[in-house]
Amino acid sequence: MNIQEVKSEKGMIAWLVEDHTVEIVNIGFAFNGGITQDPVGKEGMANLMAGLFIEGAGNYDSDAFQMKLDDAGAEMGLEAQRHYICGSVCMLPKQQDAAFGLLRLALNAPRFDQGPIDRVRAEIVSDIVGSERDPDAIAQRKWLRAIYGTHPFSRPGEGTKESLAGITPSDLLAFHKAIFARDGLHIAVVGDIDANTLRERLDQLFGDLPEQQTLAPVADVVPKLGQLVEENCDLPQTSLRLAWPGVKRSAPDHFATVLMNDILGGSGMTSRLFEEVREKRGLAYHVSSELTLDKLLVTTETRSDCAAQTLSIVRDVVKQMAQQGPTGAELKAAKKHLIGTYAIDRLGSTSSIADRLLDLQIHKADVDYNQRRPRSIGRVTLKQVKAAAKKLLSAEPAILVVGRRWAARMSKETHLAFLLPWGFSWEERIWRPVGQADHADPRSRFAGLARHWRSRRASRRNGAPQHVCRLLQNTLARHQQAAGG
């Protein structure tokens, strides 16, 4: 695949892949900014602005603009992401004059009329109201607040009913002006268009935008791990989500981490997690791991009465990866998988190629990244993958549980398995506060655990069930009797 860097007279740079086999042109663009730029008290601003992208521009109100878009045979959209405002347009080469003209208006002269604002806002509020009855959505909000605290990452991207109500047309115009500027712009184009034509179109589309963005600084954040977030709801299945530290794409061990994740849970049915959770025990239909910008995330769903066992197995698999790493055979298979499926997964259509090129630009990759990627993966050693696994997976994860009040419905043995979210390490098969030294005398383990539960019962209405305390006390008594104490 030949990627050209096309630079316009005004300095805009686009990555272009010419493909004249199909009469279609896909354009992807992104501006630095996104949901993290929402002002405090007006959360949902970026999302609302994105929803109004084709709701009128220039001399065309909402209905007229969308009729013109239909006449041009073009599709156009905008999406607010955490760090970026991303847009796309798909058009026919024969209709590109009309399509480019409409895109130029949407980028440079949005109307933000009150009628469309009220309608789109009402649609978003309706979704918010619906999510208030969705256990997964409720848990997701709790999860973000728990791991990100007061950082902008914790804010709801869709906003709230209250924050959306306070957003005015002038707010949207100011927000648009701050973000839609040339210095924070990334562009990718794929399809039936040549470099000379694109060079002229770039200035036509983006040349009248302000030169510089006006963005609020967003501090780096490290997710707060080692905690439990629980949402109690009467569902037949329990959702489990576990987060470990992630790695930046620019990090030297990025590809080693990618390979480790592929072996752990990223390769689908051949991964370790799938083998242990699904194939051997049939506890879940799906289990996987993925690398995001700031964490490694494991997700699965299982029957509520199997939640403790599933969580224990997931942690065992992760612990084994952290301590021992993968085998040479697993690493060889992961390299083959990541190299062989790349074109199918990421480069299968003009739109997916445009998305990939845009993603590479956003993350400051070189234009020859696709050519270098197989060599970079091939050079990773087993030692490097083991080091990456130990570095990331040795930490205590953050755990999200969405399901029935599991502690009140489990067997006695299962209760012990779930002590880990309250600060106890089940994976080591000893009951001690995480981070403290191992106790040689098992009596001290149970005594400390009993004290822990008693203190939690005193401070929490939903503390340890009585039969758990009795179980701990009886076990401690047996140890004392056996030791003559």
N, C-alpha and C positions, 0 to 999 in steps of 0.2 A: 504494500500500500504506500503510495507516494503522497506524502504530506508536504504541501507548499506553504511557506509563510508569505502572505500577501500584505503589503504595507501601502496604505493610502497616502495621498498627498498631505493630509492633516495628521498623519502619524498613527492612525488606527491599524492594528495588526490582527489578521485573521489567519487561522489554519484552514487550509482548503484541501479537500480530496475531490478531484474531478472524477465523475462517473457519468458517462454519456450513454450508458446502456439503457437507462430508464429515464423517461422525461419527468423528472421531479427534482426539486431543490429543497434541502433541509438546512435551516439556519438555527443554530443555538447561540445564545448569548447570556452573559451573567454579569451582574454588577456586585462588587464587594458591598457588604452590608447585611441585610436580611433581618430575621426576627430579633436578633440581639440588639438591633437599633431601635426597637420599639421604646418610646418614652415611658418612664414609670407612670402608671396610672392610665396609660393609653395602650396597654398591651393589645395586640391584634391589629395594629396599624399596618404592618407589612402585609399580613394576610389579606386584610380588607383591600388594600391598594392593588394587590395581585388579582383579586376577584373582580376588580373594576377595569381591567386592562382593555377589554373589548366592549366596554359599556359607554362608548362615545369618545370622540376625539376631534379636534378642529371644529369644522362646521357641521359635523355629523353627530346627532344625538345617538342614544343607544340603539334604537331600532334601525336608523339609517346606516349606522356604521356596520352593524351585523348583516344587513342586506347587501351592502357593498362587499363585505367579506365573502358572503355566499356567491355573489356574482363573479368574484375573482377566483372562486374554487380553491380558496386558501384556508388553512387552519392556523390559528394563532392562540397562544396562551402564555400565562405568566404564573410563576410559583414562588412563594416565599419560603426559603430554607433558613437554617440556623445562621449561616454566615453569608448567604448570597441571595440575591433576587435573580432567578433564572427564567429565561423566556425561550420560546421556540416558535418557528413559523415553517409551515410546509406549503409549497406552492408549485404550480405548473410553470415551466419556463415560458410558455406562450402568454401567460397571464402575469408575468413578473412585474411589469410596470404598475399594474393596479395593486398587486400584493405589496410591493415595496412601498408604494405611496401610502397605503393604509398602515403599514408597520411604522413608517416614519411619523405619521400623525400620532399613533398610539404612544410612541416613545417620547415625542417632543411636545405634544399639545393635548394631554389628557384633560377631559372636561370635569370629571368628578361632580356631575350634576346630582342634586339632592335626591331625586327620584330613584336612580340606580343605587345610590349609596344606601338609602333606606331599604330597598329590596334585597340587595346582597347582604347587608348587615342582618336583616331578618332571617335570611337563610342560614347564616353562620350561627346566630343565636339559637335557631331551632336545632342545629346540630349540637350546640353546647348543652342545651336542655336535655336532649337525648342522651348525651354522654354522661350526664349526672345520674343516670340509671344504669349505666354500663360499668360493671365491676372492673373490667380491664382498664377502662379510661380513668376511673377513679384511682385505681392503683398506680397507673402511670403517672398521674399528677403527684401522688404522694411519693413515688419513687424519685421523680425529678427533684422535688423539694429536699428529699433526704440526702441524695448524693451530691447535689449542687448548691444547697443552702440558698443564699440570697443572690447568687450569681445569675446573670441574665439567662443562662441555660435552663434555669428552673421555671422560668415564666411560661405560661401556656401560649403557644404560638397562635392559637385561634383567638386569644383574648378571653375576656369574661363579659357577661351581660353588662356589667357596670362600666368596664373600660371601653367597650365598643360604643356605648351610648354617648360618651363624651367626645368622640372623634368627629370633627367638622370637615367640610370641604377645604377650608384653608389649612387645616392640619395635614391633610393628604397632599395638597400641593407643595407645602414646605418639605414634607418627607420625601416626596418624589424628587424635588430639586436637589436635596442633599445627597441622594443615592445615585440618581441617573446622571452620571458624569463620565467623561472619557477616561480619566486616569484610573478608574476602577473597573474597566470594561474588558471582558474576554469574549472572543467570537470564534465560532467554528462553523464551517460551511461544507456541506457534502452534496454532490449531485451534478446535475446537468448545467454547469456554469463554468466559464473559464476565468483565469486569474485577472485578465484585463477588465472584463465586465465587473467582476467582484470589486476590484479596486475602486471603480467609479461609484458602485453602489454603497460602499462603506461610508464614504463621505456624505452621500445623499441621506443615508439612514441616521448616522450618528454624529455627523460633522457639526450640527448646530447645538449639541448638548454642551453644558458647561464643561470647562476644562478639568476642574477639580471637585472631588466629593467633599462633603462636610460630615464626617462620621464621628460618632462618640467612641472613645477608646473602650475596648473590651478586654479585660484582664484574662490571662490564661487561668485555667482552673483544672484542678486535679479532683476527680470524683472521690467522695468520701466513702470508702469501702468498709468492710467489716461490720455491717449492720443489717438488720432485718426490717423489711417493709412488708406489712401484711394487710390484706383486704379481705375481710370475712364476708362471704356471700354463699347462698345456698345453691351451689352448682354441682352437677355430677362429676365435673373434672376440675382438677387443680392445676393452675398455670404456675410454672416455676421459671424464674429468671435469675441468673447469677452473673455478676460482673466482676472481672479482674482488670488490672491495669492494661492499657493499650500501648501503642507505640506510634509515633509520628511517621509519616511516609518518608520524611527526610532523614530518619534515624539510620545509622549504619546497619543495624540488625533488622531492618524492616522486612526484607525478603526471608530472612531466617524465621521471623515471627509469622509471616504469611504461610510458610511451609508447615510450621508447627501447628497453626490453626487448622490447616487443611487436614492434617493427620488426626487432630483431636476431634473436630466436628464439622469442618467446613466442606468435606468431600462427599457429604450425603451418606449413602448406604455403605460406603467402604470405611467410614470413620470409626474411631475407637468408641465414641459415645454411642453411635448407632448400633454397633456390634454388641455392646454391653447392655444398653437399655432396651433396645427394640429386639434384636435378633435372639439374644440369649434368654431374655426374661419377658419379653412381650409387654413391657410396662407402658410404652408410649408408641403412638403411631409415628411421631416425628420428634427428633432431637437433633440440635445442631449448635454450632458455635460460629460466630462471625466477628470480624475485626471492624470496629467503628473508629472514628477519629480519636477517641480518648479512652476506649475500653475494649476488652474482649468479652463478648456476651454469649452466654449459653442459655438456650430457651427450650422448653418442652412442656407438654401437657400430659397429665396422667389421671387415673381414677383417684378420687380423694383419699380412699383408704390405702392407696399405694404411694402417696406423696412422700412419706418419710423414707421409704425404701428407695424410691427413685432419686431423691436428693442425696441420699447416702452414696448411691452408686456413682452419680455424677461427680461428687466430690472425690470419691476414690479414684476414678479415672483421671481426673485433673491432677490429683496428688501424685499418682504414678507418673504422669507426664512430667510434672515438675521435678520429681526426684530422679527419674531414670531417662527421660527423654524418649524419642522414637528409636526404632531400629533402623539399620541401614536399608533394609528392604522397604520399610514404610517411607523413608525419605526418597528413595528412588521412585516409588509409585507416585508420591505427591508431586515430584518434579514433572513427571510425565503427564499427570493430570492437569496441573496448572498451566503447563506450556501447551498441551494439546487442546484444551477446551477454551482457551482465551479467545480465539477468533469466533467460535460459535457463540459464546456467551456475550461478548462485548462488541463484536464487529459483524453482526449478522445482517444488518440492514443499514440504509443510509441514515435513518434517524438514530439508531444505536451507535453508529460510528460518530455522528455529530455529538452525541451525548458524551462519548468516551473522549473525544478530542477536547471538548469543553472541560471535562473533569481533569484531564491532564494539565491543561493550562492553569486552571484554578489552583492546582497543587504544585505549580511551578516546575513541572517536568519539562525535559528537553523535547524538541520536536522529533527526535529519533528514538524516543522511549520505547515504542513498540518493537523496533528492531533490536534494541539492547536488552529488553526484558528477558528473553529466553536465556541469554548468556549470563545475566545477573542471577537468575534462578539456578542455572546449572552450576555456578561457582560456589554456591552455599555448601558448607561442609556439615557433617553430622555433629561435630563439636559445637559449631555455631548455633545450630537448632537446639541442642541440649541447653546451651547457655541461655538462649532466649526463653525457653520453657521455664527454666529455674528462676530467671529474673522476674518474669511476669506472674507465674502461677503459684509462687510460694506465698503470696499475700492472701489474707483472709478476704473473701469476696463480699460484695453487697448482695443480699438475697431478697427477691420480691416473690411473694406468695399470694396468689389470688384463688380463693376457694373457701370451703367450709371451715368452721372453727376447728381446725385440725387437731390441736392439742387436746380438745375435749372429747374426741372421737377415736383416739388411738389406743392400741394395746399398750401394756406396760413396757414392753421392750421397745416399742416404737417411740414412746415418750422420750426414752433416753437418747434415741437417734436424733431427736429434734432439739436437744439441749444446745446444739451448736449455735443456733441463731441468737441465743441469749448469752453468748460469750464462751461457749464450751466447744472443744474440738472433738467431734465425733469421729472424724477421719482417723485419728490416732488411737481410737478405741480406749481412751482414758478420759476421765471426767475431771477436767481442771480448767481454770480460767485461761483463755487464750493469752499467750505471751508470758505466762509464768513458767518457772522451771518444773520439770516432771518431778512428781513425788514418788519416792521409792516405796513408801508405806501406803498400800491401797486404802487404809482407813482414813488417811488425811484427804484422799480424793473424795470419798463419800461424805466425810464430815464437812469439807468445804462446799460441796454441792448442796448438801442439806441446808447449810447456813445461807447459801445463795438463794435457794428457793424460799426459805422462810422470810428473808429480807424482801424478796420480790412480792410475796403474798401480802406483806405489811404495806407495801406501797402501791400495789396494783389490784384493782378489783378482779381482774381476770388472771390471777396468779396461778401457780402450779396446782393442779387438781390434788385433792387430798390423798388419793391412792398413790400418786407419785411420791409424795412426802413419806407415806407409810412404807412404800417400796424402798426408798433410800434409807430410812431409819432401820428397817429390818435387815437390809443388806449390811449396813454398818455394824449392827449388833452381831451378825454372824461372823464378820471379820474380827470383831473384838473377842468373841467367844473362842474362835479358832486360835487366836494369838495369846489367849490367856489374859486378855485385858478386859 
